[in-house]
Amino acid sequence: MNTEIIKKDDLLFYITKETMQSEAQEKIGRTLTDEELHVTRKGLESGLMTDIDTVFNTILFEEIQKN
């Protein structure tokens, strides 16, 4: 397993298992099983990567318009 250490200041966005478990506890009243966390990871990867280019383009376009 490759565990790369990333400085917190280098991150722009991240979701930890702890964050996901907290969300699950709040929304469904329990924590997720390991199997459910695996499905959650796949869903997050798929959902966040589906249209990331549109998100990046929108952010960068808005920045250009400010200047």
MARRO-746500 format. One record per residue: chain; residue in three letters; x, y negated, z of N, C-alpha, C in turn. Coordinates in steps of 0.02 Angstrom, whole numbers, plus 50000, padded with zeros to 5 digits. Layout:
% residues N
<atom chaine="A" residu="ALA" n_X="X" n_Y="Y" n_Z="Z" ca_X="X" ca_Y="Y" ca_Z="Z" c_X="X" c_Y="Y" c_Z="Z"/>
...
***
This chain:
% residues 67
<atom chaine="A" residu="MET" n_X="50042" n_Y="50059" n_Z="50000" ca_X="50000" ca_Y="50000" ca_Z="50000" c_X="50044" c_Y="49938" c_Z="50000"/>
<atom chaine="A" residu="ASN" n_X="50030" n_Y="49893" n_Z="49954" ca_X="50069" ca_Y="49832" ca_Z="49948" c_X="50035" c_Y="49777" c_Z="49989"/>
<atom chaine="A" residu="THR" n_X="50067" n_Y="49758" n_Z="50044" ca_X="50039" ca_Y="49704" ca_Z="50084" c_X="50083" c_Y="49643" c_Z="50077"/>
<atom chaine="A" residu="GLU" n_X="50060" n_Y="49596" n_Z="50039" ca_X="50096" ca_Y="49534" ca_Z="50027" c_X="50076" c_Y="49483" c_Z="50080"/>
<atom chaine="A" residu="ILE" n_X="50125" n_Y="49450" n_Z="50108" ca_X="50111" ca_Y="49398" ca_Z="50157" c_X="50103" c_Y="49332" c_Z="50119"/>
<atom chaine="A" residu="ILE" n_X="50046" n_Y="49302" n_Z="50129" ca_X="50030" ca_Y="49238" ca_Z="50096" c_X="50021" c_Y="49185" c_Z="50150"/>
<atom chaine="A" residu="LYS" n_X="50054" n_Y="49129" n_Z="50141" ca_X="50047" ca_Y="49075" ca_Z="50189" c_X="49976" c_Y="49046" c_Z="50184"/>
<atom chaine="A" residu="LYS" n_X="49947" n_Y="49032" n_Z="50242" ca_X="49879" ca_Y="49007" ca_Z="50245" c_X="49870" c_Y="48944" c_Z="50202"/>
<atom chaine="A" residu="ASP" n_X="49919" n_Y="48901" n_Z="50201" ca_X="49915" ca_Y="48839" ca_Z="50162" c_X="49914" c_Y="48853" c_Z="50086"/>
<atom chaine="A" residu="ASP" n_X="49936" n_Y="48912" n_Z="50065" ca_X="49936" ca_Y="48929" ca_Z="49994" c_X="49868" c_Y="48956" c_Z="49971"/>
<atom chaine="A" residu="LEU" n_X="49824" n_Y="48972" n_Z="50017" ca_X="49758" ca_Y="48999" ca_Z="50000" c_X="49710" c_Y="48942" c_Z="49986"/>
<atom chaine="A" residu="LEU" n_X="49668" n_Y="48952" n_Z="49937" ca_X="49614" ca_Y="48905" ca_Z="49924" c_X="49547" c_Y="48934" c_Z="49946"/>
<atom chaine="A" residu="PHE" n_X="49544" n_Y="49001" n_Z="49949" ca_X="49482" ca_Y="49034" ca_Z="49967" c_X="49499" c_Y="49106" c_Z="49986"/>
<atom chaine="A" residu="TYR" n_X="49468" n_Y="49132" n_Z="50040" ca_X="49477" ca_Y="49202" ca_Z="50057" c_X="49418" c_Y="49226" c_Z="50099"/>
<atom chaine="A" residu="ILE" n_X="49406" n_Y="49290" n_Z="50095" ca_X="49353" ca_Y="49322" ca_Z="50135" c_X="49385" c_Y="49383" c_Z="50169"/>
<atom chaine="A" residu="THR" n_X="49383" n_Y="49385" n_Z="50235" ca_X="49411" ca_Y="49441" ca_Z="50271" c_X="49355" c_Y="49491" c_Z="50290"/>
<atom chaine="A" residu="LYS" n_X="49376" n_Y="49550" n_Z="50310" ca_X="49328" ca_Y="49599" ca_Z="50335" c_X="49291" c_Y="49570" c_Z="50395"/>
<atom chaine="A" residu="GLU" n_X="49327" n_Y="49535" n_Z="50437" ca_X="49297" ca_Y="49504" ca_Z="50496" c_X="49242" c_Y="49455" c_Z="50476"/>
<atom chaine="A" residu="THR" n_X="49255" n_Y="49414" n_Z="50425" ca_X="49205" ca_Y="49367" ca_Z="50400" c_X="49144" c_Y="49405" c_Z="50374"/>
<atom chaine="A" residu="MET" n_X="49156" n_Y="49458" n_Z="50335" ca_X="49101" ca_Y="49497" ca_Z="50307" c_X="49061" c_Y="49531" c_Z="50361"/>
<atom chaine="A" residu="GLN" n_X="49095" n_Y="49557" n_Z="50413" ca_X="49060" ca_Y="49590" ca_Z="50468" c_X="49018" c_Y="49540" c_Z="50507"/>
<atom chaine="A" residu="SER" n_X="49044" n_Y="49480" n_Z="50515" ca_X="49006" ca_Y="49428" ca_Z="50549" c_X="48943" c_Y="49409" c_Z="50510"/>
<atom chaine="A" residu="GLU" n_X="48950" n_Y="49403" n_Z="50444" ca_X="48892" ca_Y="49389" ca_Z="50401" c_X="48841" c_Y="49445" c_Z="50405"/>
<atom chaine="A" residu="ALA" n_X="48865" n_Y="49507" n_Z="50403" ca_X="48820" ca_Y="49565" ca_Z="50407" c_X="48783" c_Y="49565" c_Z="50474"/>
<atom chaine="A" residu="GLN" n_X="48818" n_Y="49553" n_Z="50527" ca_X="48788" ca_Y="49552" ca_Z="50593" c_X="48733" c_Y="49499" c_Z="50596"/>
<atom chaine="A" residu="GLU" n_X="48747" n_Y="49441" n_Z="50568" ca_X="48699" ca_Y="49385" ca_Z="50569" c_X="48638" c_Y="49400" c_Z="50525"/>
<atom chaine="A" residu="LYS" n_X="48651" n_Y="49429" n_Z="50466" ca_X="48597" ca_Y="49437" ca_Z="50417" c_X="48558" c_Y="49502" c_Z="50423"/>
<atom chaine="A" residu="ILE" n_X="48592" n_Y="49556" n_Z="50442" ca_X="48557" ca_Y="49621" ca_Z="50445" c_X="48558" c_Y="49651" c_Z="50515"/>
<atom chaine="A" residu="GLY" n_X="48590" n_Y="49617" n_Z="50562" ca_X="48587" ca_Y="49639" ca_Z="50631" c_X="48634" c_Y="49695" c_Z="50650"/>
<atom chaine="A" residu="ARG" n_X="48683" n_Y="49709" n_Z="50608" ca_X="48733" ca_Y="49761" ca_Z="50623" c_X="48795" c_Y="49751" c_Z="50580"/>
<atom chaine="A" residu="THR" n_X="48848" n_Y="49785" n_Z="50598" ca_X="48909" ca_Y="49783" ca_Z="50557" c_X="48904" c_Y="49836" c_Z="50503"/>
<atom chaine="A" residu="LEU" n_X="48947" n_Y="49829" n_Z="50453" ca_X="48948" ca_Y="49875" ca_Z="50397" c_X="48994" c_Y="49935" c_Z="50410"/>
<atom chaine="A" residu="THR" n_X="48976" n_Y="49992" n_Z="50382" ca_X="49019" ca_Y="50051" ca_Z="50386" c_X="49077" c_Y="50042" c_Z="50338"/>
<atom chaine="A" residu="ASP" n_X="49127" n_Y="50086" n_Z="50343" ca_X="49184" ca_Y="50084" ca_Z="50297" c_X="49160" c_Y="50092" c_Z="50225"/>
<atom chaine="A" residu="GLU" n_X="49113" n_Y="50136" n_Z="50213" ca_X="49086" ca_Y="50147" ca_Z="50146" c_X="49051" c_Y="50084" c_Z="50120"/>
<atom chaine="A" residu="GLU" n_X="49013" n_Y="50052" n_Z="50164" ca_X="48979" ca_Y="49990" ca_Z="50145" c_X="49029" c_Y="49934" c_Z="50131"/>
<atom chaine="A" residu="LEU" n_X="49083" n_Y="49931" n_Z="50170" ca_X="49135" ca_Y="49881" ca_Z="50158" c_X="49168" c_Y="49893" c_Z="50090"/>
<atom chaine="A" residu="HIS" n_X="49176" n_Y="49955" n_Z="50071" ca_X="49205" ca_Y="49972" ca_Z="50005" c_X="49160" c_Y="49946" c_Z="49950"/>
<atom chaine="A" residu="VAL" n_X="49095" n_Y="49958" n_Z="49956" ca_X="49046" ca_Y="49933" ca_Z="49907" c_X="49046" c_Y="49857" c_Z="49907"/>
<atom chaine="A" residu="THR" n_X="49051" n_Y="49827" n_Z="49966" ca_X="49053" ca_Y="49754" ca_Z="49972" c_X="49113" c_Y="49726" c_Z="49936"/>
<atom chaine="A" residu="ARG" n_X="49171" n_Y="49757" n_Z="49944" ca_X="49232" ca_Y="49734" ca_Z="49910" c_X="49222" c_Y="49734" c_Z="49834"/>
<atom chaine="A" residu="LYS" n_X="49194" n_Y="49789" n_Z="49809" ca_X="49182" ca_Y="49794" ca_Z="49737" c_X="49133" c_Y="49741" c_Z="49714"/>
<atom chaine="A" residu="GLY" n_X="49081" n_Y="49730" n_Z="49753" ca_X="49031" ca_Y="49679" ca_Z="49735" c_X="49060" c_Y="49609" c_Z="49736"/>
<atom chaine="A" residu="LEU" n_X="49101" n_Y="49595" n_Z="49786" ca_X="49133" ca_Y="49529" ca_Z="49789" c_X="49180" c_Y="49519" c_Z="49729"/>
<atom chaine="A" residu="GLU" n_X="49221" n_Y="49569" n_Z="49715" ca_X="49267" ca_Y="49564" ca_Z="49658" c_X="49229" c_Y="49552" c_Z="49594"/>
<atom chaine="A" residu="SER" n_X="49177" n_Y="49591" n_Z="49583" ca_X="49137" ca_Y="49585" ca_Z="49523" c_X="49101" c_Y="49518" c_Z="49519"/>
<atom chaine="A" residu="GLY" n_X="49069" n_Y="49500" n_Z="49573" ca_X="49031" ca_Y="49438" ca_Z="49574" c_X="49074" c_Y="49376" c_Z="49568"/>
<atom chaine="A" residu="LEU" n_X="49129" n_Y="49375" n_Z="49603" ca_X="49172" ca_Y="49316" ca_Z="49602" c_X="49211" c_Y="49310" c_Z="49537"/>
<atom chaine="A" residu="MET" n_X="49226" n_Y="49365" n_Z="49505" ca_X="49265" ca_Y="49363" ca_Z="49444" c_X="49221" c_Y="49357" c_Z="49381"/>
<atom chaine="A" residu="THR" n_X="49156" n_Y="49369" n_Z="49388" ca_X="49111" ca_Y="49370" ca_Z="49330" c_X="49116" c_Y="49305" c_Z="49290"/>
<atom chaine="A" residu="ASP" n_X="49113" n_Y="49249" n_Z="49324" ca_X="49113" ca_Y="49186" ca_Z="49288" c_X="49161" c_Y="49136" c_Z="49319"/>
<atom chaine="A" residu="ILE" n_X="49218" n_Y="49160" n_Z="49341" ca_X="49266" ca_Y="49117" ca_Z="49373" c_X="49292" c_Y="49063" c_Z="49325"/>
<atom chaine="A" residu="ASP" n_X="49296" n_Y="49078" n_Z="49260" ca_X="49318" ca_Y="49028" ca_Z="49212" c_X="49272" c_Y="48968" c_Z="49211"/>
<atom chaine="A" residu="THR" n_X="49207" n_Y="48979" n_Z="49216" ca_X="49159" ca_Y="48924" ca_Z="49218" c_X="49170" c_Y="48881" c_Z="49280"/>
<atom chaine="A" residu="VAL" n_X="49182" n_Y="48914" n_Z="49337" ca_X="49194" ca_Y="48879" ca_Z="49399" c_X="49257" c_Y="48837" c_Z="49393"/>
<atom chaine="A" residu="PHE" n_X="49312" n_Y="48867" n_Z="49369" ca_X="49375" ca_Y="48830" ca_Z="49361" c_X="49366" c_Y="48771" c_Z="49314"/>
<atom chaine="A" residu="ASN" n_X="49333" n_Y="48783" n_Z="49257" ca_X="49324" ca_Y="48730" ca_Z="49207" c_X="49283" c_Y="48672" c_Z="49236"/>
<atom chaine="A" residu="THR" n_X="49231" n_Y="48689" n_Z="49274" ca_X="49189" ca_Y="48637" ca_Z="49304" c_X="49229" c_Y="48595" c_Z="49354"/>
<atom chaine="A" residu="ILE" n_X="49266" n_Y="48629" n_Z="49397" ca_X="49307" ca_Y="48593" ca_Z="49446" c_X="49358" c_Y="48548" c_Z="49412"/>
<atom chaine="A" residu="LEU" n_X="49393" n_Y="48575" n_Z="49363" ca_X="49445" ca_Y="48536" ca_Z="49330" c_X="49415" c_Y="48479" c_Z="49289"/>
<atom chaine="A" residu="PHE" n_X="49358" n_Y="48490" n_Z="49257" ca_X="49324" ca_Y="48437" ca_Z="49219" c_X="49303" c_Y="48381" c_Z="49266"/>
<atom chaine="A" residu="GLU" n_X="49277" n_Y="48398" n_Z="49324" ca_X="49257" ca_Y="48346" ca_Z="49373" c_X="49317" c_Y="48306" c_Z="49397"/>
<atom chaine="A" residu="GLU" n_X="49373" n_Y="48339" n_Z="49407" ca_X="49434" ca_Y="48304" ca_Z="49427" c_X="49458" c_Y="48256" c_Z="49373"/>
<atom chaine="A" residu="ILE" n_X="49455" n_Y="48278" n_Z="49311" ca_X="49476" ca_Y="48235" ca_Z="49255" c_X="49431" c_Y="48174" c_Z="49251"/>
<atom chaine="A" residu="GLN" n_X="49366" n_Y="48184" n_Z="49260" ca_X="49319" ca_Y="48129" ca_Z="49256" c_X="49330" c_Y="48076" c_Z="49310"/>
<atom chaine="A" residu="LYS" n_X="49354" n_Y="48097" n_Z="49368" ca_X="49368" ca_Y="48050" ca_Z="49422" c_X="49426" c_Y="48004" c_Z="49404"/>
<atom chaine="A" residu="ASN" n_X="49473" n_Y="48030" n_Z="49367" ca_X="49533" ca_Y="47992" ca_Z="49350" c_X="49521" c_Y="47959" c_Z="49285"/>
***
